[in-house]
Amino acid sequence: MSEPDRHHATEAEAREVVEAARQKEWTSSSFMRELFLGNLRLEVIDPFPAGSLERPEFVELYEKVEAFLREQVDPVAIDESGEYPEHVIEGLRRLGLFGMKIPKEYGGLGLRQFEYDRLMQLISGHDPNVGALLSAHQSIGVPQPLKLFGSERLKEKYLPRCARGAISAFALTEPDVGSDPARLATTVELAPDGEGWILNGEKLWCTNGTFAELLVVMARHKETGKISAFVVESDWPGVEVVHRCRFMGLRAIGNAVLRFRDVRVPKENLIGEEGRGLKIALVTLNTGRLALPAGACGTVKQALAAVRRWAGERVQWGVPIGKHEAIAHMLADMAASSYAMDAVSECASGLADRPGYDIRLEAAAAKEFNTVTQWKLIDTAMQIRGGRGYETERSLAARGEEPIGIERQMRDARINRIFEGSSEIMHLFMAREAVDKHLEVAGALIDPRASVWSRLAALPRIVAFYAWWYPSRWLGWGWWPRFGRYGRLARWIRFVERNCRKLARSIFHGMLVHRAKLERKQAFLFRLVDVGMELFAMAASVSRARAMRQAGHPAAAQAEALADVFCRQARRRVQASFRALWRNDDAHLSALARQVLAGEHAWLEEVLYRPERRTAPEAQLAHGQPQPPPALSARAAEPEPLRAAPAGS
């Protein structure tokens, strides 16, 4: 048996691995990419891209799933036991929910992305444990990468099996490897007979891994160092579940540490081409992570319904608490933000169903915007419910009160900011794509490795592009009467248009000021990404309200009111982010962080401060040898750049 090796990558190697895995081509339309370039392409999202849910076959399925959840799935019992009851798993199989996105010719339901996400909103709103089970299997497990990249032989072999309920999982993350795939230690090499692969390594946090029949495993070729994706069956010799991980929330998920010891994998079980594993993972996650923003909507809707009833019934100082301004503002924010979350999720899902659209940025933005907003709103719901929000459902029921599970929702929601790409990785991914065009045009000028001659050769192209592009980011028209067709919400589309040009200018200015150091200015980049996400959410919210008005929806007026309030709040956040680009405490925070890492403030960690345990600098000060304070300057601390890569499971 060969032992998995530990691969240590340099920063340059890590950068090369991630860049090689990126989708470099933009052959299709992308609303957010154009937004980062200062172009408002409303025709991409207006008419609003969300599809119709009136297909009789889907409506019948939705009603069956709704009844099954209500009658058979007890989220409190699942949370307490930390297990999925067998009757729940079998019920999901009978309904065909393990094959929601698998084409009908392979035995699946063949749902569109929008339909799938609507079901995931329903399921995750009822119990996020069940939502996580289905999402990990369907969105990032075996079905999706095989559907996109698998050979016909692999599809015929595994997709019908998945559709019948063979649970699958995705294995990328390792104990020493999170978002830096260049350090991947799981290896694969050709078997001596040349007819298969030999797999060795260990994977961490593999969702569904404790009971999955099928796995997608990422491994590095020993000979070339390239990373490939393979379908591995869990009952093959050498596949071992080492440990089942347990968590703060989602207590039933079968999250595993998996070990592979000389596992023989058939040669045809390679997914796609050799060395394309990371690209397969990234493309799979583009649509795969859309289940998370949909599920976040479902949870928030449950919380909003609960606190709305509570705020109308609970009386303090003679009036319902919902009529006190402090609580009223919380409710208004929950309603407006919930509407925006729906708009963002529906917009991204609808675009995924349309041919000719590249949704990599929209999917990342939907995941990040909705999961962060979900966490904020669940916290708000707990604050409104007070002690009852912190109390468990069982305890509430035992006292004769309605068992509302805000406490459980909070525990289950927190992981969504980490799942399938943490908030920080999502920001870095979007930031890299935001500057992509500028790197394509002017990358030679800021690349420290570029020669003088390559920089000189790039000058004509740079001048030709920016001579037109930069002035046009100032001279666009974003005032009345443009966008009058949006009625009372037109002002917000005008705001988006003006500020997307400002966003593009700010990205360009950041490149001029920081040059090659821009990739390390993560606080700067994150603020730019935050602006882009807010503008996307504003545009999606307004477009959705207009679509409801045009369709004669009975709640159209209410949707416009919700969109208006959300956009008012988003405007303030956008303006604050722009101000903070150039006026901030980033250098001071970075310098202080260096001191903390060096242990200079370890005394803060002690409950009782003991003089005899002072650090050397403190002892010198005590003996009359004052030391100059560490310089809090822009040069004091340059954070290490994080590399955007797919998260594990």
C-alpha positions in Angstrom: 0.0 0.0 0.0 1.3 3.4 -0.9 0.9 6.3 1.5 -0.6 9.6 0.3 2.0 12.2 0.0 1.9 15.7 1.4 2.1 18.2 -1.5 3.6 21.6 -0.5 2.9 24.3 -3.1 4.5 27.7 -3.4 2.4 30.8 -3.8 3.2 30.9 -7.5 2.2 27.2 -7.9 -1.1 27.8 -6.1 -1.9 30.8 -8.3 -1.1 28.8 -11.5 -3.4 25.9 -10.4 -6.3 28.2 -9.7 -5.8 30.2 -12.9 -5.7 27.0 -14.9 -9.0 25.9 -13.4 -10.8 29.2 -14.1 -13.3 29.5 -16.9 -11.3 32.1 -18.8 -13.8 32.5 -21.7 -16.8 34.7 -21.6 -18.7 33.4 -24.6 -22.2 34.2 -23.2 -24.0 37.1 -21.7 -23.5 37.9 -18.0 -25.4 40.7 -16.2 -22.9 41.0 -13.4 -19.8 40.9 -15.5 -21.1 43.8 -17.5 -22.1 45.5 -14.2 -18.5 45.4 -13.0 -17.4 46.9 -16.4 -19.9 49.8 -15.9 -22.5 48.5 -18.4 -26.1 48.1 -17.3 -27.6 45.4 -19.5 -31.2 45.4 -18.3 -32.3 43.2 -21.3 -30.6 40.3 -19.5 -32.9 40.4 -16.5 -35.9 42.3 -17.9 -38.2 40.6 -18.7 -37.6 38.9 -15.4 -36.0 35.5 -16.2 -37.9 33.5 -13.6 -39.9 30.8 -15.3 -43.5 29.7 -14.9 -44.5 27.2 -12.2 -47.8 26.3 -13.9 -46.6 23.1 -15.6 -49.2 20.6 -14.3 -46.6 17.9 -13.9 -44.5 20.1 -11.6 -47.5 21.5 -9.7 -48.6 17.9 -8.9 -45.1 17.0 -7.7 -44.9 20.1 -5.6 -48.1 19.3 -3.8 -47.0 15.7 -3.2 -43.7 16.9 -1.7 -45.6 19.5 0.4 -47.9 16.8 1.8 -45.0 14.4 2.4 -43.0 17.0 4.4 -46.1 17.9 6.5 -47.1 14.4 7.3 -43.8 12.4 7.3 -40.9 14.7 8.1 -40.5 15.8 11.7 -37.6 18.3 11.7 -37.5 18.4 15.6 -37.1 14.6 15.8 -34.5 14.6 13.1 -32.5 17.4 14.8 -32.7 15.6 18.2 -31.7 12.2 16.9 -29.1 13.4 14.5 -30.3 10.8 12.0 -32.5 10.5 8.9 -35.3 8.1 9.6 -35.5 5.3 7.0 -39.1 6.1 6.1 -38.0 9.7 5.2 -35.2 8.4 2.9 -37.6 5.9 1.3 -40.3 8.6 0.9 -37.7 10.8 -1.0 -36.9 7.9 -3.2 -40.6 7.2 -4.0 -41.1 10.8 -5.0 -38.1 10.7 -7.3 -36.4 13.5 -5.4 -32.9 12.0 -5.8 -33.3 12.4 -9.6 -34.8 15.9 -9.7 -32.3 17.3 -12.2 -31.4 14.0 -13.9 -32.9 13.9 -17.5 -35.9 11.7 -18.0 -34.1 9.5 -20.4 -32.0 8.3 -17.5 -34.9 7.8 -15.2 -35.0 11.2 -13.5 -37.6 13.9 -13.2 -35.9 16.3 -15.6 -36.8 19.5 -13.7 -35.6 22.8 -14.9 -33.2 24.7 -12.5 -36.0 27.1 -11.5 -38.3 24.2 -10.6 -35.6 22.4 -8.7 -34.8 25.5 -6.7 -38.5 26.1 -5.8 -38.6 22.5 -4.4 -35.4 23.1 -2.5 -36.9 26.3 -1.0 -39.9 24.3 0.1 -37.8 21.4 1.5 -35.1 23.5 3.2 -37.8 25.8 4.7 -39.3 22.7 6.4 -36.1 21.0 7.4 -32.6 22.1 6.2 -31.3 18.7 7.1 -33.3 17.1 4.3 -32.4 20.0 2.0 -28.7 19.4 2.6 -29.0 15.7 1.9 -30.7 16.3 -1.5 -28.6 19.3 -2.4 -25.2 17.5 -1.7 -26.4 14.6 -3.8 -28.1 16.4 -6.7 -26.1 19.6 -7.0 -22.5 18.7 -6.3 -22.7 14.9 -6.1 -22.5 12.4 -9.0 -25.5 13.5 -11.1 -24.5 17.1 -12.0 -20.8 16.5 -13.1 -21.8 13.4 -15.0 -24.7 15.3 -16.7 -22.3 18.1 -17.7 -19.0 16.2 -18.4 -19.5 12.5 -18.1 -19.1 10.1 -21.0 -22.3 8.4 -22.3 -21.0 5.2 -20.8 -20.7 6.7 -17.4 -24.1 8.4 -17.7 -25.8 5.1 -18.6 -24.0 3.3 -15.8 -24.7 5.7 -12.9 -27.5 8.3 -13.6 -30.3 5.7 -13.5 -28.9 4.4 -10.3 -28.8 7.9 -8.8 -32.3 8.6 -10.0 -33.6 5.5 -8.2 -32.1 6.8 -4.9 -28.4 5.7 -4.8 -27.1 8.6 -2.6 -23.9 10.4 -3.8 -21.4 12.7 -2.3 -18.6 15.1 -3.4 -15.0 14.7 -2.0 -12.6 17.6 -2.5 -11.7 19.1 0.9 -8.8 17.4 2.9 -7.6 17.8 6.5 -4.8 20.1 5.3 -6.4 21.5 2.2 -9.4 23.9 2.1 -9.5 26.5 -0.6 -5.9 25.9 -1.9 -6.2 22.9 -4.3 -2.5 23.2 -5.2 -1.8 21.3 -1.9 -4.2 18.4 -2.7 -2.6 15.3 -1.2 -5.0 12.6 -2.4 -3.2 11.0 -5.3 -4.0 8.7 -8.3 -1.7 6.8 -10.6 -2.2 4.2 -13.3 -2.4 0.7 -12.2 0.5 -1.6 -13.2 -1.7 -3.3 -15.9 -2.7 0.1 -17.3 -6.4 -0.7 -17.1 -7.3 1.3 -14.0 -6.3 3.9 -11.5 -4.9 3.4 -7.9 -6.3 6.0 -5.5 -4.8 6.9 -2.1 -5.7 9.7 0.3 -8.1 11.1 2.8 -11.0 13.5 2.5 -12.7 15.7 5.1 -16.3 17.0 5.5 -17.7 14.9 2.7 -21.4 15.6 3.0 -23.5 12.3 2.7 -20.2 10.4 2.9 -21.3 8.2 5.8 -24.1 6.6 3.7 -23.3 7.5 0.1 -23.1 4.7 -2.4 -21.3 6.8 -5.0 -18.6 9.5 -4.6 -17.0 12.2 -6.9 -13.4 12.2 -5.7 -10.8 14.8 -6.7 -7.2 13.5 -6.8 -3.8 14.7 -8.1 -1.9 12.6 -10.6 1.4 11.5 -9.2 3.1 11.8 -12.6 1.9 15.2 -13.7 0.5 16.9 -10.7 -2.7 17.6 -12.5 -6.1 17.2 -10.7 -8.8 14.9 -12.1 -12.3 13.8 -11.0 -13.4 10.2 -10.6 -16.6 8.3 -9.8 -15.8 6.0 -6.9 -18.2 3.4 -5.4 -18.1 3.4 -1.6 -18.2 -0.5 -1.3 -15.0 -1.0 -3.3 -12.1 -2.5 -1.3 -10.0 0.2 0.3 -12.8 2.8 0.8 -13.2 3.5 4.5 -15.4 5.8 6.5 -13.0 6.9 9.3 -15.2 9.3 11.2 -18.6 10.9 11.2 -18.4 14.6 11.9 -21.0 16.3 14.1 -21.9 20.0 14.0 -23.6 22.9 15.7 -26.5 22.6 13.2 -27.7 20.3 10.5 -27.2 17.5 13.0 -28.4 14.7 10.8 -26.1 15.2 7.8 -23.8 12.2 7.2 -20.6 14.2 7.0 -17.6 11.9 6.8 -13.8 11.7 6.9 -13.1 9.2 4.1 -9.9 7.3 3.6 -8.8 5.6 0.3 -6.1 2.9 0.5 -5.0 1.5 -2.8 -8.5 1.8 -4.2 -8.7 0.5 -7.8 -10.9 2.7 -10.0 -11.9 1.6 -13.5 -10.2 3.6 -16.1 -13.5 4.7 -17.6 -14.6 6.2 -14.3 -12.6 9.3 -15.0 -15.0 12.2 -15.4 -14.2 14.4 -18.5 -10.6 14.8 -19.5 -7.5 14.0 -17.4 -6.4 17.1 -15.5 -9.7 18.9 -15.8 -11.0 18.1 -12.3 -10.9 21.5 -10.8 -12.6 23.1 -13.8 -15.3 20.4 -13.6 -15.8 21.2 -9.9 -16.0 25.0 -10.6 -18.5 24.6 -13.4 -20.6 22.1 -11.4 -20.8 24.5 -8.5 -22.0 27.4 -10.7 -25.5 25.9 -10.8 -24.9 23.5 -7.9 -24.7 26.3 -5.3 -28.0 27.8 -6.4 -29.8 25.4 -4.1 -28.4 27.3 -1.1 -29.9 30.8 -1.8 -33.2 29.0 -2.6 -33.1 27.2 0.7 -32.1 30.4 2.5 -35.3 31.9 1.2 -37.4 29.1 2.5 -36.0 29.4 6.0 -36.4 33.1 6.2 -40.0 32.9 5.0 -40.8 30.5 7.9 -39.1 32.9 10.3 -41.0 35.9 8.9 -44.3 34.2 9.2 -43.6 33.2 12.8 -42.5 36.6 14.0 -45.2 38.5 12.1 -47.9 36.5 14.0 -46.0 36.9 17.3 -45.5 40.7 16.9 -49.2 41.1 16.3 -50.2 39.0 19.3 -47.6 39.8 22.0 -48.8 42.9 23.9 -46.4 45.2 25.8 -47.3 48.5 27.3 -50.8 48.2 26.1 -50.1 47.6 22.4 -48.8 44.7 20.2 -45.0 44.8 20.1 -45.1 45.1 16.3 -46.5 48.6 16.7 -43.5 49.8 18.7 -41.1 51.5 16.2 -38.1 49.4 17.2 -39.8 46.1 16.4 -41.7 47.6 13.4 -38.5 48.5 11.7 -37.1 45.0 12.3 -40.3 43.5 10.6 -40.0 45.9 7.7 -36.4 45.0 7.1 -37.2 41.3 7.3 -40.0 41.7 4.8 -38.1 43.9 2.3 -34.9 41.8 2.5 -36.9 38.5 2.2 -38.4 39.9 -1.0 -35.0 40.8 -2.3 -33.6 37.3 -1.5 -36.5 35.8 -3.5 -35.8 38.1 -6.4 -32.0 37.3 -6.4 -32.6 33.5 -6.2 -35.3 33.5 -8.9 -33.3 35.7 -11.2 -30.2 33.5 -11.0 -32.2 30.3 -11.4 -34.1 31.7 -14.3 -30.9 32.8 -16.0 -29.5 29.2 -15.5 -32.4 27.8 -17.5 -31.9 30.2 -20.4 -29.4 29.1 -23.2 -26.7 31.6 -23.9 -26.1 32.9 -20.4 -23.0 32.5 -18.2 -24.2 32.6 -14.6 -20.9 32.0 -12.7 -21.1 35.5 -11.1 -24.8 35.5 -10.6 -24.7 32.1 -8.8 -21.9 33.3 -6.6 -23.6 36.6 -5.8 -26.9 34.8 -5.1 -25.2 32.3 -2.7 -23.3 35.1 -0.9 -26.1 37.7 -0.7 -28.8 35.3 0.4 -26.8 33.3 3.0 -25.5 36.5 4.6 -28.9 38.1 4.6 -30.5 34.9 5.9 -28.1 34.9 8.9 -28.9 38.5 9.6 -32.7 38.0 9.4 -32.7 34.8 11.5 -30.9 36.8 14.2 -33.5 39.5 13.9 -36.3 36.9 14.3 -34.6 35.6 17.4 -34.4 39.2 18.8 -38.1 39.8 18.1 -39.1 36.5 19.8 -36.8 37.2 22.7 -36.4 34.4 25.2 -38.9 32.3 23.3 -36.6 32.5 20.2 -33.7 31.1 22.3 -35.9 28.3 23.7 -36.1 25.0 22.0 -39.3 23.7 20.4 -39.7 20.8 22.8 -39.4 23.1 25.8 -41.9 25.6 24.3 -44.4 22.8 23.7 -43.9 21.3 27.2 -45.0 24.7 28.6 -48.1 24.8 26.3 -46.7 27.4 23.8 -46.5 27.2 20.1 -43.2 25.3 19.2 -41.5 27.8 16.9 -38.0 26.7 16.1 -36.0 30.0 15.7 -33.2 28.5 17.8 -33.0 25.5 15.5 -33.1 27.7 12.4 -30.2 29.7 13.7 -28.1 26.7 14.3 -28.9 25.2 10.9 -28.4 28.5 9.0 -24.9 29.4 10.1 -23.2 26.8 7.9 -24.6 28.3 4.7 -22.0 31.1 4.9 -19.3 28.3 4.7 -20.9 25.6 2.5 -19.9 25.4 -1.1 -17.5 28.3 -0.9 -17.2 30.5 2.2 -18.2 34.1 2.1 -14.5 35.1 1.8 -13.9 32.7 -1.1 -17.1 33.9 -2.9 -15.8 37.5 -2.6 -12.4 36.5 -3.9 -14.0 34.6 -6.8 -16.2 37.5 -7.8 -13.3 40.0 -7.3 -11.1 38.0 -9.7 -13.8 38.0 -12.3 -14.5 41.7 -11.8 -10.9 42.6 -12.8 -10.7 40.0 -15.5 -11.1 42.4 -18.5 -8.6 44.8 -17.0 -6.0 42.1 -16.6 -6.7 40.9 -20.1 -6.1 44.4 -21.5 -3.5 45.9 -19.1 -2.2 42.9 -17.2 1.3 43.3 -18.5 1.7 46.7 -16.9 1.0 45.4 -13.4 2.6 41.9 -13.7 5.9 42.1 -11.9 7.1 39.2 -14.0 6.5 41.0 -17.3 9.5 42.2 -19.2 10.0 45.8 -20.3 9.4 44.8 -23.9 6.1 43.0 -23.2 4.9 46.1 -21.4 5.9 48.3 -24.2 4.2 46.0 -26.7 0.9 46.1 -24.7 0.7 50.0 -24.7 -1.1 50.4 -28.0 -3.8 48.0 -27.0 -4.1 49.6 -23.6 -4.4 53.1 -25.0 -6.9 52.0 -27.6 -9.2 50.4 -25.0 -9.1 53.0 -22.2 -9.3 56.0 -24.5 -12.9 55.1 -25.1 -13.8 53.1 -22.1 -12.7 55.4 -19.3 -14.4 58.6 -20.4 -17.6 56.7 -21.2 -17.8 55.5 -17.5 -18.2 59.2 -16.6 -20.5 60.4 -19.4 -23.3 57.9 -19.3 -26.8 59.2 -18.7 -28.5 57.9 -15.6 -31.1 60.6 -14.8 -34.8 61.3 -15.6 -36.6 60.5 -17.9 -34.5 57.4 -18.6 -36.1 54.1 -17.4 -39.5 55.7 -17.0 -41.2 52.4 -17.8 -40.3 51.3 -14.2 -42.7 53.9 -12.8 -42.1 54.7 -9.1 -39.1 52.4 -9.0 -37.3 54.0 -12.0 -35.2 56.1 -9.6 -33.6 52.9 -8.4 -32.7 51.7 -11.8 -31.2 55.1 -12.5 -29.2 54.7 -9.3 -27.9 51.3 -10.4 -26.9 52.7 -13.8 -25.0 55.6 -12.3 -23.3 53.5 -9.7 -22.3 50.7 -11.9 -20.3 53.2 -13.8 -18.8 54.5 -10.6 -18.0 50.9 -9.6 -16.2 50.3 -12.9 -14.2 53.5 -12.4 -13.3 52.5 -8.8 -12.0 49.1 -9.9 -9.9 50.9 -12.5 -8.6 53.4 -10.0 -7.8 50.6 -7.6 -5.6 48.9 -10.2 -3.8 52.2 -10.9 -3.1 52.8 -7.2 -2.4 49.3 -6.0 -1.1 47.7 -9.2 0.4 44.3 -8.5 -0.6 44.6 -4.8 -4.3 44.7 -5.6 -4.7 41.0 -5.1 -3.6 41.4 -1.5 -6.0 44.4 -0.9 -8.8 42.1 0.1 -10.8 44.6 2.1 -10.7 47.0 -0.9 -11.8 44.2 -3.3 -14.5 42.9 -0.9 -16.1 46.4 -0.8 -16.2 46.5 -4.6 -17.9 43.1 -4.7 -20.4 44.2 -2.0 -21.4 47.1 -4.2 -21.8 44.8 -7.2 -24.0 42.4 -5.2 -26.2 45.2 -3.9 -26.7 46.7 -7.4 -27.6 43.2 -8.7 -30.1 42.7 -5.9 -31.6 46.1 -6.5 -32.0 45.5 -10.3 -33.4 42.0 -9.7 -35.9 43.3 -7.1 -37.2 46.1 -9.4 -37.4 43.8 -12.4 -39.4 41.2 -10.4 -41.8 43.9 -9.2 -42.3 45.1 -12.8 -42.9 41.6 -14.0 -45.6 41.1 -11.3 -47.2 44.4 -12.3 -47.3 43.4 -16.0 -48.7 40.0 -15.2 -51.5 41.6 -13.1 -50.3 39.8 -10.0 -52.6 40.7 -7.1 -49.6 41.5 -4.9 -47.9 43.8 -7.4 -48.4 46.9 -5.4 -47.0 45.3 -2.3 -44.0 44.0 -4.3 -43.3 47.5 -5.4 -43.4 48.8 -1.8 -41.1 46.0 -0.7 -38.6 46.7 -3.5 -38.7 50.4 -2.8 -37.8 49.9 0.9 -35.1 47.4 0.1 -33.5 49.7 -2.5 -33.5 52.6 0.0 -31.5 50.5 2.4 -29.2 49.1 -0.3 -28.5 52.7 -1.5 -27.1 53.5 1.9 -24.9 50.4 2.0 -23.6 51.1 -1.5 -22.7 54.7 -0.6 -21.0 53.5 2.6 -18.9 51.0 0.7 -17.8 53.6 -1.8 -16.7 55.9 1.0 -14.8 53.2 2.7 -12.7 52.4 -0.4 -10.4 55.3 0.2 -11.2 56.3 3.8 -10.8 53.3 6.1 -8.8 51.7 8.9 -7.4 48.9 6.8 -3.7 49.5 7.5 -4.3 49.9 11.2 -6.3 46.7 11.4 -3.7 44.8 9.4 -0.9 46.0 11.6 -2.8 45.2 14.8 -3.5 41.7 13.4 0.2 41.1 13.0 0.8 42.0 16.6 -2.0 39.7 17.7 -0.5 36.8 15.7 2.9 37.5 17.1 1.4 37.1 20.6 2.0 40.7 21.7 -1.5 40.9 23.1 -1.7 37.5 24.6 -2.3 39.1 28.0 -5.8 39.9 26.8 -6.6 36.2 26.9 -6.0 35.9 30.6 -8.8 36.3 33.1 -6.4 37.4 35.9 -3.5 39.5 34.7 -0.3 38.4 36.5 2.7 40.7 36.3 5.2 37.9 36.5 3.8 36.5 33.2 4.5 39.7 31.3 6.1 39.5 27.9 9.6 40.8 27.3 8.5 44.2 26.0 6.2 44.6 29.0 9.0 43.8 31.4 11.2 46.4 29.7 8.5 49.0 30.1 8.2 48.1 33.8 11.9 48.7 34.3 11.8 52.2 32.8 12.8 51.2 29.2 9.9 52.5 27.2 9.6 51.0 23.7 8.2 52.8 20.7 4.7 51.6 19.7 4.6 49.4 16.6 4.1 51.5 13.5 0.5 51.3 12.2 1.3 52.1 8.6 0.1 50.8 5.3 3.4 48.8 5.0 3.0 47.2 8.4 1.1 44.2 7.3 0.2 42.8 3.9 -2.3 39.9 4.2 -1.6 36.8 2.4 -3.8 36.5 -0.7 -6.5 33.8 -0.6 -7.0 31.8 -3.7 -10.5 31.3 -4.9 -11.2 27.6 -5.4 -14.3 25.4 -4.9 -15.0 24.5 -1.4 -15.4 20.9 -0.5 -18.8 19.6 0.5 
